[in-house]
């Protein structure tokens, strides 16, 4: 049974995991000692329904970004057609695999390396595996979140096809939503792909013409541009203030994304402005998602972020460090005491920082101590 609600689906999924360890019947009064449960793999932990994760429903072609039982946002996606393509010596099945995967890495404006099947579909000679002709700049839209085994969630130049089974296995989002997802997740975030993936027969050429990307050499690279990039930093910050207080729950994401990218490059006012607005969004759902953007800023630019933290007002700094810690750990489903747990202070050695950076790092360290106390975890040892 396919469940539309992400939390109910996850409850069913985690319940099945529990049944795998305990078959649901009473243990005998005597007998062998029970086998200890396998330790949790911190890189592939069971999905926790009280954390943040992504659900992709391949039956209804919908993506849902979840915060516990709450759907933060949802969007139509394109998923695998289910057709197969047979070529001499090779057979391709264009389905979107179901199950739980974890974010491996992510990229902005990723290039697409055309696979062999693209050349077969387009009736073109297949070049060597290392041929530069395979590379198409901007071929995966605004952003891509990679899940391993050649599966990614990425933007598309065909938004009119979203909500249907039209891809070769990857999960397509609009460019705006692909960019939003890029900032909302981190390496290790679970992606639960649910539903029944259809498996069909040989792909008709009419379907191939409908779903494939057309050759773009004549047009040149089609790299995505954030429409907010044309605004000055001060104008963007003014716009962000207005959008964080508006009824539209997604308009702010493009402005925040533009500021974040500038801040990570070399625009200190953009990064400080983004951090200073921690906790200022209208409503808890938007505030929590905004915190994910700040966690993304830190994970991708820890040195710049810790310095910027020390250069904003103390009250804003306190909000920002708590947001960074809480959002980072909400996207991690493994044991928080494990050595691979992504505590923010682990990402940059304090000994490498100057006075301003050390002050920002200490503020993060204090926020981590408060978070540990709330979840009943012992204080961290010296690092």
BELNOR-V879978 format. One record per residue. N is the residue number from 1. RES is the residue in one small letter. PSI is psi in whole degrees, 0 to 359 (NA if undefined). Layout:
# BELNOR-V879978
n=(N:N)
res=(RES:RES)
psi=(PSI:PSI)
This chain:
# BELNOR-V879978
n=(1:2:3:4:5:6:7:8:9:10:11:12:13:14:15:16:17:18:19:20:21:22:23:24:25:26:27:28:29:30:31:32:33:34:35:36:37:38:39:40:41:42:43:44:45:46:47:48:49:50:51:52:53:54:55:56:57:58:59:60:61:62:63:64:65:66:67:68:69:70:71:72:73:74:75:76:77:78:79:80:81:82:83:84:85:86:87:88:89:90:91:92:93:94:95:96:97:98:99:100:101:102:103:104:105:106:107:108:109:110:111:112:113:114:115:116:117:118:119:120:121:122:123:124:125:126:127:128:129:130:131:132:133:134:135:136:137:138:139:140:141:142:143:144:145:146:147:148:149:150:151:152:153:154:155:156:157:158:159:160:161:162:163:164:165:166:167:168:169:170:171:172:173:174:175:176:177:178:179:180:181:182:183:184:185:186:187:188:189:190:191:192:193:194:195:196:197:198:199:200:201:202:203:204:205:206:207:208:209:210:211:212:213:214:215:216:217:218:219:220:221:222:223:224:225:226:227:228:229:230:231:232:233:234:235:236:237:238:239:240:241:242:243:244:245:246:247:248:249:250:251:252:253:254:255:256:257:258:259:260:261:262:263:264:265:266:267:268:269:270:271:272:273:274:275:276:277:278:279:280:281:282:283:284:285:286:287:288:289:290:291:292:293:294:295:296:297:298:299:300:301:302:303:304:305:306:307:308:309:310:311:312:313:314:315:316:317:318:319:320:321:322:323:324:325:326:327:328:329:330:331:332:333:334:335:336:337:338:339:340:341:342:343:344:345:346:347:348:349:350:351:352:353:354:355:356:357:358:359:360:361:362:363:364:365:366:367:368:369:370:371:372:373:374:375:376:377:378:379:380:381:382:383)
res=(x:x:x:x:x:x:x:x:x:x:x:x:x:x:x:x:x:x:x:x:x:x:x:x:x:x:x:x:x:x:x:x:x:x:x:x:x:x:x:x:x:x:x:x:x:x:x:x:x:x:x:x:x:x:x:x:x:x:x:x:x:x:x:x:x:x:x:x:x:x:x:x:x:x:x:x:x:x:x:x:x:x:x:x:x:x:x:x:x:x:x:x:x:x:x:x:x:x:x:x:x:x:x:x:x:x:x:x:x:x:x:x:x:x:x:x:x:x:x:x:x:x:x:x:x:x:x:x:x:x:x:x:x:x:x:x:x:x:x:x:x:x:x:x:x:x:x:x:x:x:x:x:x:x:x:x:x:x:x:x:x:x:x:x:x:x:x:x:x:x:x:x:x:x:x:x:x:x:x:x:x:x:x:x:x:x:x:x:x:x:x:x:x:x:x:x:x:x:x:x:x:x:x:x:x:x:x:x:x:x:x:x:x:x:x:x:x:x:x:x:x:x:x:x:x:x:x:x:x:x:x:x:x:x:x:x:x:x:x:x:x:x:x:x:x:x:x:x:x:x:x:x:x:x:x:x:x:x:x:x:x:x:x:x:x:x:x:x:x:x:x:x:x:x:x:x:x:x:x:x:x:x:x:x:x:x:x:x:x:x:x:x:x:x:x:x:x:x:x:x:x:x:x:x:x:x:x:x:x:x:x:x:x:x:x:x:x:x:x:x:x:x:x:x:x:x:x:x:x:x:x:x:x:x:x:x:x:x:x:x:x:x:x:x:x:x:x:x:x:x:x:x:x:x:x:x:x:x:x:x:x:x:x:x:x:x:x:x:x:x:x:x:x:x:x:x:x:x:x:x:x:x:x)
psi=(133:128:130:328:125:322:320:321:315:323:317:318:312:328:320:323:318:320:334:330:333:115:1:11:161:144:146:156:328:157:191:154:140:146:132:144:146:143:152:130:113:342:340:61:160:145:128:127:355:4:190:138:175:139:131:119:106:346:320:2:59:141:139:127:119:142:95:234:359:135:113:312:157:155:150:147:162:135:180:141:328:351:163:157:121:129:166:114:4:146:130:137:116:69:157:114:139:169:186:127:173:142:123:315:173:155:147:143:55:145:154:129:107:126:173:320:330:320:322:315:322:10:44:154:142:120:176:159:329:16:131:344:340:338:126:108:137:14:346:25:204:327:158:139:114:134:3:164:39:24:133:158:120:169:176:152:7:63:338:346:359:150:8:168:94:1:179:17:326:171:117:139:162:156:322:316:329:321:320:314:321:316:335:336:165:169:128:348:131:144:111:113:113:165:180:111:122:145:115:184:204:141:122:149:332:324:320:317:328:324:335:160:131:152:136:10:321:328:341:176:137:66:133:140:124:124:342:350:339:346:152:163:317:320:323:318:321:317:319:317:315:319:325:339:0:174:340:123:0:346:326:339:325:319:315:321:315:318:320:314:321:317:324:339:289:24:88:317:327:313:318:320:320:314:322:341:12:135:8:353:155:118:150:326:314:322:319:322:323:323:326:325:321:322:324:319:316:317:331:346:62:318:312:321:317:325:317:327:323:352:20:169:145:319:318:321:318:317:318:316:323:320:316:314:310:318:320:313:336:336:356:124:2:184:125:340:356:152:343:358:135:51:131:322:346:346:347:123:128:333:342:356:150:185:315:318:321:323:317:321:319:325:319:320:319:320:321:320:319:320:316:319:321:327:7:32:139:152:146:150:174:142:NA)
